[in-house]
Amino acid sequence: MGSYVDRLDRPGPKRLLALDGGGIRGVIALEVLRKLEDSLRESLGAGSDFVLSDFFDYIGGTSTGAIIATALSLGTPVKELQRQYMEGTKTMFRMAAFYKQALAKHTDTEIGKMLRSFFGEHTTFGDERLQTLLLLVMRNATTDSPWPVSNNPRAKYCDRSRDDCNLDLPLWRLVRASTAAPTFFPPEVVKIGKSDYIFVDGAVTMYNNPAFLLFLMATLPEYRLEWPTGEDKMLLVSVGTGTAAQSNGALKTSQMTLLYNASQLPAALIYAAANEQDMLCRIAGRCRFGSALDRELGDLIAPDSDGIFGERKFTYVRYNPDLSPAGLAALGVHGIESRNVQRMDSIAHIEDVATVGRAYARNVSLDHLGSFAS
């Protein structure tokens, strides 16, 4: 497979892969991706050298999804990525010294070391070893704005004549910026052109689930890619790290203190934003698999109807397990505490998280991909 540049004008349908953030719950997404990669190898009669970058043209990720997306874009087999990821996360969530915990719970030493090891100290965002177009989502705290960056060489800020060309930025540092979750890790400073900017995790934008954003960046004229749309022309597979709504029927107003809101609101906003991206994809696209969004909307799977925007713009699949006690019971997973697998930095329970991922990955089917898998 050639570099990502070869994907720009290659004829045929386009395949997009979007990966949510979620800390160590990224191991759930990896189990889904491994089942998908194994199934495609078997279906296409490909050997063990077939990887997901051979199938997908554009991969996007936020936070832990950015790590996975970048590794996949570089052609890493999912099985190997799982090994690296499990080893790396067990050290990257090392607690910071007590006097530093006012800034962040965990030191940035290990995560920086891991990312440099994964992607190379001097690899840039425009390195042609990247085999797919790549989208990374972060928040620019300096400018107070979401900052989705793509290695699309036609994009405005990938113009090689600019002194702030995104393609020249260190790849590992961009991934580190996307994973700089407030309270978990310190911010990341990236020098762009002549200025330094402070970045934090893309999860604190509307795009912890970057699926609909990825579709827009592949199709809007302003992003200068303009891939054709249609349910037979574009596939969008979105992989989450598990839903973890904090339902509490016994909650009282007296409990909703300043401390309570400070601890609960970020997760609540991330959950709501992820659902919104999912809903937009199901409305604009033809959803072939996905759990119910809520009790009123259901799953919005309508196999024979047009959407409110007319013809469906893409075929859509959403894999994302329910991590509530009821959700785990439905998966047939027993003896695992829901609260342990909902946390984003619970290294002590990472094997339980992987068990949930393997159980959920049984839902992966190439039938969901239709003609795109043939």
Contacts in CASP RR format, 6 or more apart in sequence:
PFRMAT RR
TARGET T0000
AUTHOR 0000-0000-0000
METHOD contacts of the structure
MODEL  1
MGSYVDRLDRPGPKRLLALDGGGIRGVIALEVLRKLEDSLRESLGAGSDF
VLSDFFDYIGGTSTGAIIATALSLGTPVKELQRQYMEGTKTMFRMAAFYK
QALAKHTDTEIGKMLRSFFGEHTTFGDERLQTLLLLVMRNATTDSPWPVS
NNPRAKYCDRSRDDCNLDLPLWRLVRASTAAPTFFPPEVVKIGKSDYIFV
DGAVTMYNNPAFLLFLMATLPEYRLEWPTGEDKMLLVSVGTGTAAQSNGA
LKTSQMTLLYNASQLPAALIYAAANEQDMLCRIAGRCRFGSALDRELGDL
IAPDSDGIFGERKFTYVRYNPDLSPAGLAALGVHGIESRNVQRMDSIAHI
EDVATVGRAYARNVSLDHLGSFAS
1 53 0 8 1.000
1 54 0 8 1.000
1 75 0 8 1.000
1 131 0 8 1.000
2 128 0 8 1.000
2 131 0 8 1.000
3 128 0 8 1.000
3 129 0 8 1.000
3 130 0 8 1.000
3 131 0 8 1.000
4 73 0 8 1.000
4 126 0 8 1.000
4 128 0 8 1.000
4 130 0 8 1.000
4 131 0 8 1.000
4 132 0 8 1.000
4 133 0 8 1.000
4 134 0 8 1.000
4 151 0 8 1.000
5 128 0 8 1.000
5 153 0 8 1.000
7 57 0 8 1.000
7 58 0 8 1.000
7 132 0 8 1.000
7 133 0 8 1.000
8 133 0 8 1.000
8 152 0 8 1.000
8 153 0 8 1.000
8 154 0 8 1.000
8 225 0 8 1.000
10 57 0 8 1.000
12 233 0 8 1.000
13 232 0 8 1.000
13 233 0 8 1.000
13 234 0 8 1.000
13 235 0 8 1.000
13 372 0 8 1.000
14 57 0 8 1.000
14 58 0 8 1.000
14 218 0 8 1.000
14 227 0 8 1.000
14 228 0 8 1.000
14 233 0 8 1.000
14 234 0 8 1.000
14 235 0 8 1.000
15 55 0 8 1.000
15 56 0 8 1.000
15 57 0 8 1.000
15 58 0 8 1.000
15 234 0 8 1.000
15 235 0 8 1.000
15 237 0 8 1.000
15 372 0 8 1.000
16 56 0 8 1.000
16 57 0 8 1.000
16 58 0 8 1.000
16 59 0 8 1.000
16 60 0 8 1.000
16 214 0 8 1.000
16 215 0 8 1.000
16 218 0 8 1.000
16 234 0 8 1.000
16 235 0 8 1.000
16 236 0 8 1.000
16 237 0 8 1.000
16 314 0 8 1.000
17 52 0 8 1.000
17 56 0 8 1.000
17 58 0 8 1.000
17 59 0 8 1.000
17 60 0 8 1.000
17 69 0 8 1.000
17 72 0 8 1.000
17 236 0 8 1.000
17 237 0 8 1.000
17 238 0 8 1.000
17 239 0 8 1.000
18 59 0 8 1.000
18 60 0 8 1.000
18 61 0 8 1.000
18 209 0 8 1.000
18 210 0 8 1.000
18 211 0 8 1.000
18 214 0 8 1.000
18 236 0 8 1.000
18 237 0 8 1.000
18 238 0 8 1.000
18 239 0 8 1.000
19 29 0 8 1.000
19 59 0 8 1.000
19 60 0 8 1.000
19 61 0 8 1.000
19 62 0 8 1.000
19 65 0 8 1.000
19 66 0 8 1.000
19 68 0 8 1.000
19 69 0 8 1.000
19 210 0 8 1.000
19 238 0 8 1.000
19 239 0 8 1.000
19 240 0 8 1.000
20 29 0 8 1.000
20 61 0 8 1.000
20 62 0 8 1.000
20 63 0 8 1.000
20 65 0 8 1.000
20 208 0 8 1.000
20 209 0 8 1.000
20 210 0 8 1.000
20 238 0 8 1.000
20 239 0 8 1.000
20 240 0 8 1.000
20 241 0 8 1.000
20 242 0 8 1.000
20 274 0 8 1.000
20 320 0 8 1.000
21 61 0 8 1.000
21 62 0 8 1.000
21 63 0 8 1.000
21 64 0 8 1.000
21 65 0 8 1.000
21 66 0 8 1.000
21 203 0 8 1.000
21 208 0 8 1.000
21 209 0 8 1.000
21 240 0 8 1.000
21 241 0 8 1.000
22 63 0 8 1.000
22 64 0 8 1.000
22 65 0 8 1.000
22 203 0 8 1.000
22 208 0 8 1.000
22 241 0 8 1.000
22 242 0 8 1.000
22 344 0 8 1.000
23 63 0 8 1.000
23 64 0 8 1.000
23 89 0 8 1.000
23 181 0 8 1.000
23 241 0 8 1.000
23 344 0 8 1.000
23 345 0 8 1.000
24 64 0 8 1.000
24 89 0 8 1.000
24 93 0 8 1.000
24 344 0 8 1.000
24 345 0 8 1.000
24 346 0 8 1.000
24 347 0 8 1.000
24 350 0 8 1.000
24 353 0 8 1.000
25 64 0 8 1.000
25 241 0 8 1.000
25 242 0 8 1.000
25 341 0 8 1.000
25 342 0 8 1.000
25 344 0 8 1.000
25 353 0 8 1.000
26 64 0 8 1.000
26 65 0 8 1.000
26 68 0 8 1.000
26 85 0 8 1.000
26 241 0 8 1.000
26 353 0 8 1.000
27 82 0 8 1.000
27 85 0 8 1.000
27 86 0 8 1.000
27 89 0 8 1.000
27 350 0 8 1.000
27 353 0 8 1.000
27 354 0 8 1.000
27 357 0 8 1.000
28 240 0 8 1.000
28 241 0 8 1.000
28 242 0 8 1.000
28 321 0 8 1.000
28 353 0 8 1.000
28 354 0 8 1.000
28 356 0 8 1.000
28 357 0 8 1.000
28 360 0 8 1.000
29 64 0 8 1.000
29 65 0 8 1.000
29 68 0 8 1.000
29 239 0 8 1.000
29 240 0 8 1.000
29 241 0 8 1.000
30 68 0 8 1.000
30 78 0 8 1.000
30 81 0 8 1.000
30 82 0 8 1.000
30 85 0 8 1.000
31 82 0 8 1.000
31 354 0 8 1.000
31 357 0 8 1.000
31 358 0 8 1.000
31 360 0 8 1.000
31 361 0 8 1.000
32 239 0 8 1.000
32 240 0 8 1.000
32 319 0 8 1.000
32 357 0 8 1.000
32 360 0 8 1.000
32 361 0 8 1.000
32 364 0 8 1.000
33 52 0 8 1.000
33 68 0 8 1.000
33 72 0 8 1.000
33 78 0 8 1.000
33 239 0 8 1.000
34 78 0 8 1.000
34 79 0 8 1.000
34 82 0 8 1.000
34 361 0 8 1.000
35 361 0 8 1.000
35 362 0 8 1.000
35 364 0 8 1.000
36 52 0 8 1.000
36 237 0 8 1.000
36 364 0 8 1.000
37 50 0 8 1.000
37 51 0 8 1.000
37 52 0 8 1.000
37 77 0 8 1.000
37 78 0 8 1.000
39 364 0 8 1.000
39 365 0 8 1.000
39 366 0 8 1.000
40 46 0 8 1.000
40 50 0 8 1.000
40 52 0 8 1.000
40 55 0 8 1.000
40 366 0 8 1.000
40 373 0 8 1.000
41 47 0 8 1.000
41 48 0 8 1.000
41 50 0 8 1.000
43 366 0 8 1.000
43 373 0 8 1.000
43 374 0 8 1.000
44 50 0 8 1.000
44 373 0 8 1.000
46 54 0 8 1.000
48 77 0 8 1.000
51 72 0 8 1.000
51 75 0 8 1.000
51 76 0 8 1.000
51 77 0 8 1.000
51 78 0 8 1.000
52 59 0 8 1.000
52 72 0 8 1.000
52 75 0 8 1.000
52 78 0 8 1.000
53 59 0 8 1.000
53 72 0 8 1.000
53 73 0 8 1.000
53 74 0 8 1.000
53 75 0 8 1.000
53 131 0 8 1.000
53 132 0 8 1.000
54 131 0 8 1.000
56 72 0 8 1.000
56 132 0 8 1.000
56 237 0 8 1.000
57 132 0 8 1.000
57 133 0 8 1.000
58 132 0 8 1.000
58 133 0 8 1.000
58 134 0 8 1.000
58 135 0 8 1.000
58 214 0 8 1.000
58 217 0 8 1.000
58 218 0 8 1.000
59 69 0 8 1.000
59 72 0 8 1.000
59 73 0 8 1.000
59 132 0 8 1.000
59 133 0 8 1.000
59 134 0 8 1.000
59 135 0 8 1.000
60 66 0 8 1.000
60 69 0 8 1.000
60 134 0 8 1.000
60 135 0 8 1.000
60 136 0 8 1.000
60 137 0 8 1.000
60 210 0 8 1.000
60 214 0 8 1.000
61 68 0 8 1.000
61 69 0 8 1.000
61 135 0 8 1.000
61 136 0 8 1.000
61 137 0 8 1.000
61 178 0 8 1.000
61 210 0 8 1.000
62 136 0 8 1.000
62 137 0 8 1.000
62 138 0 8 1.000
62 178 0 8 1.000
62 201 0 8 1.000
62 202 0 8 1.000
62 203 0 8 1.000
62 205 0 8 1.000
62 207 0 8 1.000
62 208 0 8 1.000
62 209 0 8 1.000
62 210 0 8 1.000
63 137 0 8 1.000
63 178 0 8 1.000
63 179 0 8 1.000
63 181 0 8 1.000
63 201 0 8 1.000
63 202 0 8 1.000
63 203 0 8 1.000
63 208 0 8 1.000
64 179 0 8 1.000
64 241 0 8 1.000
65 178 0 8 1.000
65 241 0 8 1.000
66 136 0 8 1.000
66 137 0 8 1.000
66 138 0 8 1.000
66 174 0 8 1.000
66 175 0 8 1.000
66 178 0 8 1.000
66 179 0 8 1.000
67 85 0 8 1.000
67 115 0 8 1.000
67 118 0 8 1.000
67 175 0 8 1.000
67 179 0 8 1.000
68 81 0 8 1.000
68 85 0 8 1.000
69 134 0 8 1.000
69 135 0 8 1.000
69 136 0 8 1.000
70 118 0 8 1.000
70 119 0 8 1.000
70 130 0 8 1.000
70 134 0 8 1.000
70 136 0 8 1.000
70 171 0 8 1.000
70 175 0 8 1.000
71 81 0 8 1.000
71 84 0 8 1.000
71 118 0 8 1.000
71 119 0 8 1.000
72 78 0 8 1.000
72 81 0 8 1.000
72 132 0 8 1.000
73 130 0 8 1.000
73 131 0 8 1.000
73 132 0 8 1.000
73 134 0 8 1.000
74 119 0 8 1.000
74 129 0 8 1.000
74 130 0 8 1.000
74 131 0 8 1.000
75 131 0 8 1.000
76 84 0 8 1.000
84 118 0 8 1.000
86 350 0 8 1.000
86 354 0 8 1.000
88 110 0 8 1.000
88 114 0 8 1.000
89 347 0 8 1.000
89 350 0 8 1.000
90 347 0 8 1.000
90 350 0 8 1.000
91 110 0 8 1.000
91 114 0 8 1.000
92 106 0 8 1.000
92 110 0 8 1.000
92 111 0 8 1.000
92 112 0 8 1.000
92 114 0 8 1.000
93 106 0 8 1.000
93 110 0 8 1.000
93 345 0 8 1.000
93 347 0 8 1.000
94 106 0 8 1.000
94 107 0 8 1.000
94 109 0 8 1.000
94 110 0 8 1.000
95 101 0 8 1.000
95 105 0 8 1.000
95 106 0 8 1.000
95 107 0 8 1.000
96 103 0 8 1.000
96 104 0 8 1.000
96 105 0 8 1.000
96 106 0 8 1.000
96 107 0 8 1.000
97 107 0 8 1.000
100 107 0 8 1.000
103 186 0 8 1.000
104 182 0 8 1.000
104 183 0 8 1.000
104 184 0 8 1.000
104 185 0 8 1.000
104 186 0 8 1.000
105 183 0 8 1.000
105 184 0 8 1.000
105 345 0 8 1.000
106 184 0 8 1.000
106 185 0 8 1.000
106 345 0 8 1.000
108 176 0 8 1.000
108 180 0 8 1.000
108 185 0 8 1.000
108 186 0 8 1.000
108 188 0 8 1.000
111 176 0 8 1.000
111 179 0 8 1.000
111 185 0 8 1.000
112 172 0 8 1.000
112 176 0 8 1.000
115 172 0 8 1.000
115 175 0 8 1.000
115 176 0 8 1.000
116 172 0 8 1.000
118 172 0 8 1.000
119 171 0 8 1.000
119 172 0 8 1.000
119 175 0 8 1.000
120 171 0 8 1.000
120 172 0 8 1.000
121 170 0 8 1.000
121 172 0 8 1.000
122 170 0 8 1.000
123 129 0 8 1.000
123 170 0 8 1.000
123 171 0 8 1.000
123 172 0 8 1.000
124 167 0 8 1.000
124 168 0 8 1.000
124 169 0 8 1.000
124 170 0 8 1.000
124 171 0 8 1.000
125 134 0 8 1.000
125 149 0 8 1.000
125 151 0 8 1.000
125 166 0 8 1.000
125 167 0 8 1.000
125 168 0 8 1.000
125 169 0 8 1.000
125 170 0 8 1.000
125 171 0 8 1.000
125 174 0 8 1.000
126 151 0 8 1.000
126 153 0 8 1.000
126 158 0 8 1.000
126 167 0 8 1.000
126 168 0 8 1.000
126 171 0 8 1.000
127 171 0 8 1.000
130 151 0 8 1.000
133 150 0 8 1.000
133 151 0 8 1.000
133 152 0 8 1.000
133 218 0 8 1.000
133 225 0 8 1.000
134 150 0 8 1.000
134 151 0 8 1.000
135 148 0 8 1.000
135 149 0 8 1.000
135 150 0 8 1.000
135 210 0 8 1.000
135 213 0 8 1.000
135 214 0 8 1.000
135 217 0 8 1.000
136 148 0 8 1.000
136 149 0 8 1.000
136 150 0 8 1.000
136 174 0 8 1.000
136 175 0 8 1.000
136 177 0 8 1.000
136 178 0 8 1.000
137 146 0 8 1.000
137 147 0 8 1.000
137 148 0 8 1.000
137 149 0 8 1.000
137 178 0 8 1.000
137 202 0 8 1.000
137 205 0 8 1.000
137 207 0 8 1.000
137 210 0 8 1.000
137 213 0 8 1.000
138 146 0 8 1.000
138 147 0 8 1.000
138 148 0 8 1.000
138 149 0 8 1.000
138 174 0 8 1.000
138 177 0 8 1.000
138 178 0 8 1.000
138 180 0 8 1.000
138 199 0 8 1.000
138 200 0 8 1.000
138 201 0 8 1.000
138 202 0 8 1.000
138 205 0 8 1.000
139 145 0 8 1.000
139 146 0 8 1.000
139 147 0 8 1.000
139 199 0 8 1.000
139 200 0 8 1.000
139 201 0 8 1.000
139 202 0 8 1.000
139 204 0 8 1.000
139 205 0 8 1.000
140 146 0 8 1.000
140 147 0 8 1.000
140 197 0 8 1.000
140 198 0 8 1.000
140 199 0 8 1.000
141 187 0 8 1.000
141 197 0 8 1.000
141 198 0 8 1.000
141 199 0 8 1.000
141 200 0 8 1.000
142 196 0 8 1.000
142 197 0 8 1.000
142 198 0 8 1.000
143 197 0 8 1.000
146 202 0 8 1.000
146 205 0 8 1.000
146 206 0 8 1.000
146 207 0 8 1.000
147 199 0 8 1.000
147 202 0 8 1.000
148 207 0 8 1.000
148 210 0 8 1.000
148 213 0 8 1.000
148 217 0 8 1.000
149 157 0 8 1.000
149 166 0 8 1.000
149 169 0 8 1.000
149 174 0 8 1.000
150 158 0 8 1.000
150 166 0 8 1.000
150 217 0 8 1.000
150 223 0 8 1.000
151 158 0 8 1.000
151 166 0 8 1.000
151 167 0 8 1.000
152 158 0 8 1.000
152 217 0 8 1.000
152 223 0 8 1.000
152 224 0 8 1.000
152 225 0 8 1.000
153 160 0 8 1.000
153 167 0 8 1.000
154 223 0 8 1.000
154 224 0 8 1.000
154 225 0 8 1.000
155 166 0 8 1.000
155 223 0 8 1.000
155 224 0 8 1.000
155 225 0 8 1.000
156 224 0 8 1.000
157 164 0 8 1.000
157 165 0 8 1.000
157 166 0 8 1.000
158 165 0 8 1.000
158 166 0 8 1.000
158 167 0 8 1.000
159 165 0 8 1.000
160 167 0 8 1.000
163 193 0 8 1.000
163 194 0 8 1.000
164 192 0 8 1.000
164 193 0 8 1.000
164 194 0 8 1.000
164 195 0 8 1.000
166 192 0 8 1.000
169 190 0 8 1.000
169 192 0 8 1.000
170 190 0 8 1.000
173 188 0 8 1.000
173 190 0 8 1.000
174 190 0 8 1.000
176 188 0 8 1.000
177 188 0 8 1.000
177 190 0 8 1.000
177 199 0 8 1.000
177 200 0 8 1.000
178 199 0 8 1.000
178 201 0 8 1.000
178 202 0 8 1.000
179 185 0 8 1.000
179 201 0 8 1.000
180 186 0 8 1.000
180 187 0 8 1.000
180 188 0 8 1.000
180 199 0 8 1.000
180 200 0 8 1.000
180 201 0 8 1.000
181 200 0 8 1.000
181 201 0 8 1.000
181 203 0 8 1.000
181 204 0 8 1.000
181 344 0 8 1.000
182 200 0 8 1.000
182 201 0 8 1.000
182 204 0 8 1.000
182 266 0 8 1.000
184 201 0 8 1.000
184 344 0 8 1.000
184 345 0 8 1.000
185 201 0 8 1.000
187 198 0 8 1.000
187 199 0 8 1.000
187 200 0 8 1.000
188 198 0 8 1.000
188 199 0 8 1.000
188 200 0 8 1.000
189 196 0 8 1.000
189 197 0 8 1.000
189 198 0 8 1.000
189 199 0 8 1.000
190 196 0 8 1.000
190 197 0 8 1.000
190 199 0 8 1.000
191 197 0 8 1.000
202 208 0 8 1.000
203 270 0 8 1.000
204 266 0 8 1.000
204 270 0 8 1.000
205 273 0 8 1.000
206 273 0 8 1.000
206 276 0 8 1.000
206 277 0 8 1.000
207 213 0 8 1.000
207 273 0 8 1.000
207 277 0 8 1.000
208 270 0 8 1.000
208 273 0 8 1.000
208 274 0 8 1.000
209 238 0 8 1.000
209 240 0 8 1.000
209 273 0 8 1.000
209 274 0 8 1.000
209 275 0 8 1.000
209 277 0 8 1.000
209 278 0 8 1.000
210 277 0 8 1.000
211 236 0 8 1.000
211 238 0 8 1.000
211 277 0 8 1.000
211 278 0 8 1.000
211 281 0 8 1.000
211 318 0 8 1.000
212 277 0 8 1.000
212 280 0 8 1.000
212 281 0 8 1.000
212 284 0 8 1.000
213 277 0 8 1.000
214 236 0 8 1.000
215 234 0 8 1.000
215 236 0 8 1.000
215 281 0 8 1.000
215 284 0 8 1.000
215 313 0 8 1.000
215 314 0 8 1.000
216 223 0 8 1.000
217 223 0 8 1.000
217 225 0 8 1.000
218 225 0 8 1.000
218 227 0 8 1.000
218 234 0 8 1.000
219 225 0 8 1.000
219 226 0 8 1.000
219 227 0 8 1.000
219 229 0 8 1.000
219 234 0 8 1.000
219 313 0 8 1.000
220 226 0 8 1.000
227 233 0 8 1.000
227 234 0 8 1.000
228 234 0 8 1.000
229 313 0 8 1.000
229 314 0 8 1.000
230 311 0 8 1.000
230 312 0 8 1.000
230 313 0 8 1.000
230 314 0 8 1.000
231 285 0 8 1.000
231 286 0 8 1.000
231 311 0 8 1.000
231 312 0 8 1.000
231 313 0 8 1.000
231 314 0 8 1.000
231 315 0 8 1.000
232 315 0 8 1.000
232 371 0 8 1.000
233 314 0 8 1.000
234 313 0 8 1.000
234 314 0 8 1.000
234 315 0 8 1.000
235 314 0 8 1.000
235 315 0 8 1.000
235 316 0 8 1.000
235 317 0 8 1.000
235 369 0 8 1.000
235 372 0 8 1.000
236 281 0 8 1.000
236 285 0 8 1.000
236 314 0 8 1.000
236 315 0 8 1.000
236 316 0 8 1.000
236 317 0 8 1.000
237 317 0 8 1.000
237 319 0 8 1.000
237 369 0 8 1.000
238 277 0 8 1.000
238 278 0 8 1.000
238 281 0 8 1.000
238 316 0 8 1.000
238 317 0 8 1.000
238 318 0 8 1.000
238 319 0 8 1.000
238 320 0 8 1.000
239 319 0 8 1.000
239 320 0 8 1.000
240 274 0 8 1.000
240 318 0 8 1.000
240 319 0 8 1.000
240 320 0 8 1.000
241 320 0 8 1.000
242 320 0 8 1.000
242 321 0 8 1.000
242 322 0 8 1.000
242 323 0 8 1.000
243 271 0 8 1.000
243 274 0 8 1.000
243 291 0 8 1.000
243 320 0 8 1.000
243 321 0 8 1.000
243 322 0 8 1.000
243 323 0 8 1.000
243 324 0 8 1.000
244 267 0 8 1.000
244 271 0 8 1.000
244 323 0 8 1.000
244 324 0 8 1.000
244 342 0 8 1.000
245 271 0 8 1.000
245 324 0 8 1.000
246 264 0 8 1.000
246 267 0 8 1.000
246 268 0 8 1.000
247 324 0 8 1.000
275 293 0 8 1.000
275 294 0 8 1.000
278 293 0 8 1.000
278 318 0 8 1.000
278 320 0 8 1.000
279 293 0 8 1.000
279 297 0 8 1.000
279 300 0 8 1.000
281 287 0 8 1.000
281 316 0 8 1.000
281 318 0 8 1.000
282 293 0 8 1.000
282 299 0 8 1.000
282 300 0 8 1.000
282 301 0 8 1.000
282 316 0 8 1.000
282 318 0 8 1.000
283 300 0 8 1.000
283 307 0 8 1.000
283 308 0 8 1.000
283 309 0 8 1.000
284 307 0 8 1.000
284 309 0 8 1.000
284 312 0 8 1.000
284 313 0 8 1.000
284 314 0 8 1.000
285 307 0 8 1.000
285 312 0 8 1.000
285 313 0 8 1.000
285 314 0 8 1.000
285 315 0 8 1.000
285 316 0 8 1.000
286 302 0 8 1.000
286 303 0 8 1.000
286 312 0 8 1.000
286 314 0 8 1.000
286 315 0 8 1.000
286 316 0 8 1.000
287 299 0 8 1.000
287 300 0 8 1.000
287 301 0 8 1.000
287 302 0 8 1.000
287 316 0 8 1.000
287 317 0 8 1.000
287 318 0 8 1.000
288 301 0 8 1.000
288 303 0 8 1.000
288 315 0 8 1.000
288 316 0 8 1.000
288 317 0 8 1.000
288 368 0 8 1.000
288 369 0 8 1.000
288 370 0 8 1.000
289 301 0 8 1.000
289 317 0 8 1.000
289 318 0 8 1.000
289 319 0 8 1.000
289 363 0 8 1.000
289 365 0 8 1.000
289 368 0 8 1.000
290 299 0 8 1.000
290 301 0 8 1.000
290 317 0 8 1.000
290 318 0 8 1.000
290 319 0 8 1.000
290 320 0 8 1.000
291 299 0 8 1.000
291 318 0 8 1.000
291 320 0 8 1.000
291 322 0 8 1.000
292 298 0 8 1.000
292 299 0 8 1.000
293 299 0 8 1.000
293 300 0 8 1.000
306 312 0 8 1.000
315 369 0 8 1.000
315 370 0 8 1.000
315 372 0 8 1.000
317 368 0 8 1.000
317 369 0 8 1.000
319 360 0 8 1.000
319 363 0 8 1.000
319 364 0 8 1.000
321 327 0 8 1.000
321 331 0 8 1.000
321 356 0 8 1.000
321 357 0 8 1.000
321 359 0 8 1.000
321 360 0 8 1.000
322 328 0 8 1.000
322 330 0 8 1.000
323 338 0 8 1.000
323 341 0 8 1.000
323 342 0 8 1.000
323 356 0 8 1.000
324 338 0 8 1.000
325 338 0 8 1.000
328 334 0 8 1.000
328 336 0 8 1.000
328 338 0 8 1.000
328 341 0 8 1.000
328 356 0 8 1.000
331 356 0 8 1.000
331 359 0 8 1.000
331 360 0 8 1.000
332 359 0 8 1.000
333 355 0 8 1.000
333 356 0 8 1.000
333 359 0 8 1.000
336 352 0 8 1.000
336 355 0 8 1.000
336 356 0 8 1.000
337 349 0 8 1.000
337 352 0 8 1.000
340 346 0 8 1.000
340 348 0 8 1.000
340 349 0 8 1.000
340 352 0 8 1.000
341 349 0 8 1.000
341 352 0 8 1.000
341 353 0 8 1.000
341 356 0 8 1.000
343 349 0 8 1.000
346 353 0 8 1.000
366 373 0 8 1.000
END
